[in-house]
């Protein structure tokens, strides 16, 4: 525990750093370049990875014509903050200073991609593109520069803060601006983007829906609205918006691509792939389209075509980490020696994009694991997770406290009080637990049954829990709010769940929601859907946790980015599941993954008996079931039952001390 003296010392150090940064900035602004550089060097002596100090040092060195020193500071800055737009803008200015227009053009392009509020970068881009004969691109850059020049200064500041990760400050300025200008659509769009970054998706959707109604011809607004709808799993609405864009101009490649993505989200793979093919006819070898096309083919089950599409994406863009990781994420793909060498070469580049570096680390880790180089493999897994941890606000203590509140509030007395209430539909089957615990295998087995539809990891319960959070002195009131809900509300929430998930279903009487995080909300599920069935997919602790650590999840599983964090999360999960067993005896069927491997038929019969549906032989031939599978295990569940993942942690045991300690007696 920190002593008061230590905390005071840390606060003093922070205030000293902030003051030194301000002094460096003031010195540069007043033309005292040497003084500014001295302040920056002082900060770097304390922390060589201080991004703001590196930026100021690079600017000062360029002004002093110390080109080599400026380059060194920028190289270090790109490693520390690879997507810092101002750093790339400075790289562009440095390139111009030595007459390197080609590198300046590339640098300003990156700068505007990472921070679209950099007016100087747009201006230089327009000039350089004009000089290169790229007239159309130059006109677009000029339009962006002019648009920025017309924006209120508050919104320029918001865009800068948002691009550079200062979300709270961005929100503060944006809300203040909108109080004075409530119908400003750009302000609404920016506040919605902040909401998406903070995970407040319902507010973001409302803002964008309102903004679109005020400015129906604003293309960027509609793109952002589609993004918000997709994040809320409102697939039908997102597709409807994409169709509206497509109908404006069916030959527009950008509109075709967006509609392709939304078609695939709604399960219309044929049309989605047809649209991607149209895009690729217009823009041959477009890496983004090739990668997205590969994802669709993988989900559909066209393994060979998916691999070919990913490899084409890599050929078009050699640093395409997403495509490399997509190959690794097939689980059964083995990288060639040439691919291994290519990944190693790309990861050595200091200027690759942040997510390319993350993806390459995870892909390279998988390749090295297959080669049996476990120490190097673990180093790459560890580096990829460390990079992702820098982006997350996950706090293991806060999660422990959150789950403890479930135990405190979801009592036998609460459930007795609401006995017989809620919406009595028996349609839903919730498969929950931890990711990588075998839930996709259970879903594939059950979805092979004629009476059961497999769907997705549906976010509806998580969204409802978020709605119930409320606010009291800045703190969430969920799950305390469960104690105040009236009977009519419980019924309405259950009805809403059934209606909002209908789009993901076919014609079977039952359907599966396999969102693993729903284990946190079993109390809520029981209150609103008392006849729903719940299956806890559980796997041996070390196998489950290390598999999660090796898996790069798109979102929602931030606890997997550290061995201590994932071990603690598993322990907290077991504790909460024990609580549900106590207060809702018989409500949850626990299915141990290792038992399924040992006795597929016996465990399948047990699940079907629990669900009260008759046994069907095709459930045992789950790997032959022709359905789209959208999780990391999609290729594995298309194979017969096997033990490839069992004890996969053992070769990595020398580096798993943190995980074992966090698991305590569970390991």
Residue pairs with C-beta under 8 A, 6 or more apart in sequence:
2 10
17 43
17 46
17 50
20 39
20 42
20 43
21 39
21 43
21 52
21 53
21 56
23 39
24 36
24 37
24 39
24 40
24 43
24 53
24 56
24 60
25 36
25 56
27 33
27 35
27 36
27 39
28 36
28 56
28 59
28 60
28 63
33 60
33 63
33 64
34 60
34 64
36 56
36 60
37 56
37 57
37 60
37 61
37 64
39 56
40 53
40 54
40 56
40 57
40 60
41 57
43 50
43 52
43 53
44 50
44 53
44 54
44 57
47 53
48 76
49 76
49 80
51 77
51 80
51 81
51 84
51 87
54 73
54 74
54 76
54 77
54 80
54 87
55 73
55 77
55 84
55 86
55 87
55 90
57 69
57 73
58 70
58 73
58 74
58 77
58 87
58 90
58 94
59 70
59 90
61 67
61 69
61 70
61 73
62 70
62 90
62 93
62 94
62 97
65 97
67 94
67 97
67 98
70 94
71 94
74 87
74 90
74 91
74 94
75 350
77 84
77 87
78 84
78 87
78 91
78 350
78 351
79 350
81 87
82 351
82 352
82 353
82 354
82 357
83 114
83 353
83 354
84 114
84 115
84 164
85 110
85 111
85 112
85 113
85 114
85 115
85 118
85 121
85 163
85 164
86 111
86 115
86 118
86 164
87 111
88 107
88 108
88 110
88 111
88 114
88 121
89 107
89 108
89 111
89 115
89 118
89 120
89 121
91 103
91 107
91 110
91 111
92 103
92 104
92 105
92 107
92 108
92 111
92 121
92 124
93 104
95 101
95 103
95 104
95 107
96 104
96 124
101 128
101 131
101 132
104 124
104 128
105 125
105 128
105 129
105 132
108 121
108 122
108 124
108 125
108 128
109 125
111 118
111 121
112 118
112 121
112 122
112 125
112 141
112 144
114 163
115 121
115 159
115 160
115 163
115 164
116 144
116 159
116 163
117 148
117 156
117 159
117 160
117 163
119 145
119 148
119 149
119 156
122 141
122 142
122 144
122 145
122 148
123 141
123 145
125 137
125 138
125 141
126 138
126 139
126 141
126 142
126 145
127 138
129 135
129 137
129 138
129 141
130 138
148 156
151 186
152 177
152 181
152 184
154 173
154 174
154 176
154 177
155 174
155 177
155 184
155 186
155 187
155 190
157 170
157 173
158 170
158 173
158 174
158 177
158 187
158 190
158 194
159 190
161 167
161 169
161 170
161 173
162 170
162 190
162 193
162 194
162 197
167 194
167 197
167 198
170 190
170 194
171 191
171 194
171 198
174 187
174 190
174 191
174 194
175 191
177 184
177 187
178 184
178 187
178 188
178 191
181 187
183 214
185 211
185 214
185 215
185 218
185 221
188 207
188 208
188 210
188 211
188 214
189 207
189 208
189 211
189 220
189 221
189 224
191 207
192 203
192 204
192 205
192 207
192 208
192 211
192 224
192 228
193 204
193 224
195 201
195 203
195 204
195 207
196 204
196 227
196 228
196 231
199 466
200 466
201 228
201 231
201 232
201 463
201 466
202 232
202 463
202 466
202 467
204 228
205 225
205 228
205 229
205 232
205 234
208 221
208 224
208 225
208 228
209 225
211 218
211 221
211 225
212 218
212 221
212 222
212 225
215 221
219 245
222 241
222 244
222 245
223 245
223 258
225 241
226 238
226 241
226 242
226 258
226 262
229 235
229 237
229 238
229 241
230 238
230 261
230 262
230 265
232 459
232 463
233 456
233 458
233 459
233 460
235 262
235 265
235 266
235 503
235 504
236 266
236 503
238 262
238 265
239 259
239 262
239 263
239 265
239 266
241 262
242 255
242 258
242 259
242 261
242 262
243 259
243 262
245 252
245 255
245 258
245 259
246 252
246 255
246 256
246 258
246 259
248 255
249 255
250 256
251 282
253 278
253 279
253 282
253 283
256 275
256 276
256 278
256 279
257 275
257 276
257 279
257 288
257 289
257 292
259 275
260 271
260 272
260 273
260 275
260 276
260 279
260 292
260 296
261 272
261 292
263 269
263 271
263 272
263 275
264 272
264 273
264 295
264 296
264 299
266 503
267 628
269 296
269 299
269 300
269 628
272 296
273 293
273 296
273 297
273 300
276 289
276 292
276 293
276 296
277 293
279 286
279 289
280 286
280 289
280 290
280 293
283 289
285 312
285 315
285 316
286 316
287 313
287 314
287 316
287 317
287 320
287 323
288 313
290 309
290 310
290 312
290 313
290 316
290 323
291 309
291 310
291 313
291 320
291 322
291 323
291 326
293 309
294 306
294 307
294 309
294 310
294 313
294 323
294 326
295 306
295 326
297 303
297 305
297 306
297 309
298 306
298 326
298 330
298 634
298 635
299 628
299 629
299 630
299 634
300 628
301 626
301 628
301 629
301 634
301 638
303 330
303 635
306 326
306 330
307 327
307 330
307 333
310 323
310 324
310 326
310 327
311 323
311 327
313 320
313 322
313 323
314 320
314 323
314 324
314 342
317 323
318 342
318 346
319 346
319 349
319 352
319 353
319 356
319 360
320 356
321 346
321 352
321 353
321 355
321 356
321 357
321 358
321 359
321 360
321 363
322 355
322 356
322 359
324 339
324 343
324 359
324 360
324 363
324 364
325 359
325 360
325 362
325 363
325 552
327 333
327 335
327 363
328 335
328 362
328 363
328 366
328 367
329 552
329 632
330 635
331 632
331 633
331 635
331 636
332 635
332 636
332 639
334 370
335 343
335 363
335 366
335 367
335 370
339 367
340 364
340 367
340 368
340 371
343 360
343 363
343 364
343 367
344 364
346 352
346 356
346 360
347 357
347 360
347 361
347 364
352 360
354 387
357 387
358 384
358 387
358 388
358 552
359 384
359 552
361 380
361 381
361 383
361 384
361 387
362 380
362 381
362 384
362 550
362 552
364 380
365 377
365 378
365 379
365 380
365 381
365 384
365 550
366 377
366 550
368 374
368 376
368 377
368 380
369 377
369 651
371 377
372 651
374 651
374 652
375 654
375 655
377 652
378 652
378 655
381 549
381 550
382 655
384 552
385 549
385 560
385 561
385 562
386 561
388 552
388 558
388 561
389 561
389 562
392 558
392 561
393 558
394 558
394 559
394 561
394 565
396 559
396 564
396 565
396 568
396 569
399 559
399 568
399 569
399 572
400 568
400 572
402 520
403 520
403 572
403 573
403 575
403 576
405 479
405 480
406 479
406 520
406 521
406 523
406 576
406 579
407 575
407 576
407 579
409 479
409 480
409 482
409 483
409 523
410 479
410 482
410 522
410 523
410 579
410 580
410 583
411 583
412 582
412 583
414 482
414 483
414 523
414 527
415 523
415 526
415 527
415 583
415 584
418 487
418 490
418 527
420 530
421 487
421 490
421 491
421 527
421 530
422 490
422 491
422 494
422 526
422 527
422 528
422 529
422 530
423 490
423 491
423 492
423 493
423 494
423 495
423 497
423 498
423 528
423 529
424 494
424 530
424 531
425 494
425 498
425 529
425 531
425 532
426 510
426 531
426 532
426 533
427 498
427 509
427 510
427 511
427 532
428 497
428 498
428 501
428 510
428 511
428 512
428 513
428 529
428 532
428 533
429 446
429 452
429 510
429 511
429 512
429 513
429 532
429 533
429 534
429 535
429 611
430 461
430 512
430 513
430 514
430 515
430 518
430 525
430 532
430 533
430 534
430 535
431 439
431 442
431 443
431 446
431 512
431 513
431 514
431 535
431 537
432 439
432 514
432 515
432 516
432 517
432 518
432 519
432 522
432 534
432 535
432 536
432 537
433 439
433 516
433 519
433 536
433 537
433 538
433 539
433 573
434 516
434 519
434 537
434 538
434 539
434 544
434 545
434 548
434 569
434 570
434 573
435 516
435 548
435 551
435 553
435 557
435 560
435 632
436 539
436 544
436 547
436 548
436 551
436 632
436 633
437 516
437 537
437 538
437 539
437 544
437 593
438 537
438 538
438 539
438 591
438 593
438 596
439 514
439 516
439 537
440 514
440 629
440 631
440 632
440 633
440 634
440 636
440 637
441 593
441 596
441 622
441 633
441 636
441 637
442 514
442 535
442 537
442 591
442 596
442 607
443 454
443 512
443 514
444 454
444 622
444 623
444 625
444 627
444 629
444 637
445 600
445 604
445 607
445 619
445 620
445 622
446 452
446 454
446 512
446 607
446 608
446 611
446 619
447 453
447 454
447 512
447 622
447 625
447 627
448 616
448 618
448 619
448 621
448 622
448 625
449 608
449 613
449 616
449 618
449 619
450 508
450 616
450 618
451 508
451 509
451 510
451 613
452 508
452 510
452 511
452 512
452 611
452 613
453 504
453 505
453 506
453 507
453 508
453 510
453 511
453 512
454 511
454 512
454 514
454 627
454 629
455 501
455 504
455 505
455 511
455 512
455 513
455 514
456 504
456 513
456 514
456 630
457 513
457 514
457 515
457 516
457 630
457 631
458 501
458 504
458 513
458 515
459 515
460 497
460 500
460 501
460 513
461 497
461 513
461 515
461 518
461 521
461 524
461 525
462 515
462 517
462 518
462 521
464 493
464 496
464 497
464 524
464 528
465 478
465 479
465 520
465 521
465 524
466 478
468 477
468 478
468 479
468 481
468 482
468 485
468 524
469 476
469 477
469 478
469 481
470 476
470 477
470 478
470 481
471 477
479 523
479 524
482 523
482 524
482 527
485 527
490 527
490 528
491 528
493 528
494 528
494 529
497 528
497 529
501 511
501 513
504 511
505 511
510 611
510 613
514 631
516 537
517 556
517 557
518 525
519 536
519 573
519 576
519 577
520 576
522 534
522 580
522 584
522 587
522 588
523 580
523 583
523 584
525 532
525 534
526 532
526 584
526 587
533 589
533 610
533 611
534 587
534 588
534 589
535 588
535 589
535 590
535 591
535 607
535 610
536 577
536 588
536 589
536 590
536 591
537 591
537 593
538 544
538 590
538 591
538 592
538 593
539 547
539 592
539 593
539 594
540 593
540 594
540 646
541 567
541 570
541 663
541 666
541 667
542 649
542 656
542 659
542 660
542 663
542 667
543 593
543 645
543 646
543 647
543 648
543 649
544 570
544 593
545 563
545 566
545 567
545 570
545 649
545 659
545 663
546 648
546 649
546 652
546 656
546 659
547 645
547 648
547 649
548 557
548 560
548 566
549 560
549 562
549 563
549 566
549 659
551 560
551 632
553 560
553 632
558 565
559 565
559 566
559 568
559 569
560 566
562 658
563 656
563 658
563 659
563 662
564 658
564 659
564 661
564 662
565 662
566 659
566 662
567 658
567 659
567 660
567 661
567 662
567 663
567 667
568 662
570 662
570 663
570 666
571 662
571 663
571 664
571 666
574 666
577 588
577 590
580 587
580 588
581 588
589 606
589 607
589 610
591 603
591 606
591 607
594 646
595 602
595 603
596 603
596 641
597 641
597 642
597 643
597 646
600 620
600 641
601 620
604 615
604 619
604 620
605 615
608 614
608 615
608 616
608 619
618 624
618 625
622 637
623 637
623 638
623 639
623 640
623 641
629 637
629 638
636 644
636 645
649 656
659 667
660 667
